[in-house]
Amino acid sequence: MTKSEQLFQRACGLIPGGVNSPVRAFGSVGETPRFIKKADGPYMIDADGNQYLDYICSWGPMILGHNHPLVREKVTEACMNGLSYGAPTEAEVRMAELICEIVPSVEMVRMVNSGTEAVMSAIRAARGFTGRNKIIKFAGCYHGHSDALLVKAGSGVMTAGVPDSSGVPAGCTQDTLTAVYNDLSSVEALFDSNKDQIAAVIVEPVAANMGVVPPKEGFLAGLRALCDRHQSLLIFDEVITGFRLGAGGAQGYYGIRADLVTYGKIIGGGMPVGAYGGRKDVMEMVAPVGAVYQAGTLSGNPIAMAAGIAQLTILKDRPEIYKNINELGEKLYGGMEQIVKETGAPCTVNHVGSLGCMFFTGQQVENYAQAKTADTERFARYFRFMLSHGVHLAPSQFEAMFLSNAHTEDHVELTLDLVRQALA
């Protein structure tokens, strides 16, 4: 028995399912989770000493690669001064200045501790600002595990085959309306049938929790126009796309300005952190200035701020990083598309920049219903082949692949060679 198997056996008696997040479970791919001991650059090493080329990147934030020396140095320096104060620090101000400087639509920002908390808080602010209760989300888009948003939520819920969640009272979701991603008419219909009741539309600008599903041309602009017409707020959930598609995130990449935006672990260099921000008039609804209450003892934690400032400063000062990882993305995902054509495999490859996904379905994937046509058993066989050859992918058909600046063309070529073998 391997050490990972031993650790998993111990964990199962103490932690539900043996993991602290369902997306880490390997049940759907017929494997035991690899317990990771350390990571560096593009690699992770498990408890048994096996090395894997990593395409999870801690679910996105390790855009510079694991264990980046400057980020590690700044974290170590910050630790010397203490781990938590529960009081304001200069680092929080510097982080807010940095985000507001890099993302033009963000005029004010509030630090929190996770993407889930950021989204939950942004929606509360939108409801407080508009005086309305209903929100529109999209089937297959995941916005964290708060009660009101566990409706056709994609991601780990999708992998587990659970459409919603037990323990969520019906009343918590009665004001959550679900539209079809990439279908403006479905959104317009909800606005028409709920006149003057919609506080906000929340969307992953690139859906990345039902696999990767890019927005069709005009979709995001159409959402902006609908929100303007109905005096509702547009919220971009950029927990995945923020500071990844480019310094300005999806807003900069697609040229669409949201009213509120949410961020996750990428702004903390992988540390537990999140943030929400946007228009000043909306953010000034938040306590202690306004009547929308939100608080957190660990919000703006000095260690997380140190890591985040280091990472975001590098990304701001070195725009060539985005050029590099997006070109690597084109090589990797474009190469996968070519292999699919050559082998005739019934697969579809979707990608935007350094984000990508191969669906094991022959049809185009533009929404949740089409994503669900993927053959998860074939994906599981593919996953096991790649893992056995030292490539660590997310253990779910419905998650994204992430590239980092530590990946190279040689890594991409190695991966493509394995993809070719797997599909052949």
QUIBELJO-V295000 format. One record per run of one state. SS is the DSSP state (a for helix, b for strand, c for the rest). FROM is the first residue (numbers start at 1). LEN is the number of residues. Records with the same first field share a line. If there is no record, write none. Layout:
SS=FROM-LEN, FROM-LEN
This chain:
c=1-2, 13-3, 19-3, 25-2, 30-6, 42-1, 47-4, 55-2, 61-5, 67-2, 80-10, 103-5, 113-2, 131-3, 139-8, 150-5, 161-9, 174-2, 180-4, 194-4, 204-3, 208-5, 214-5, 230-3, 238-11, 255-5, 264-1, 269-5, 279-1, 284-2, 287-5, 293-9, 318-2, 344-4, 353-2, 360-8, 372-4, 389-2, 393-8, 403-6, 424-1
a=3-10, 16-3, 22-3, 27-3, 57-4, 69-11, 90-13, 115-16, 147-3, 155-6, 170-4, 184-10, 219-11, 249-6, 265-4, 280-4, 302-16, 320-24, 368-4, 376-13, 409-15
b=36-6, 43-4, 51-4, 66-1, 108-5, 134-5, 176-4, 198-6, 207-1, 213-1, 233-5, 260-4, 274-5, 286-1, 292-1, 348-5, 355-5, 391-2, 401-2
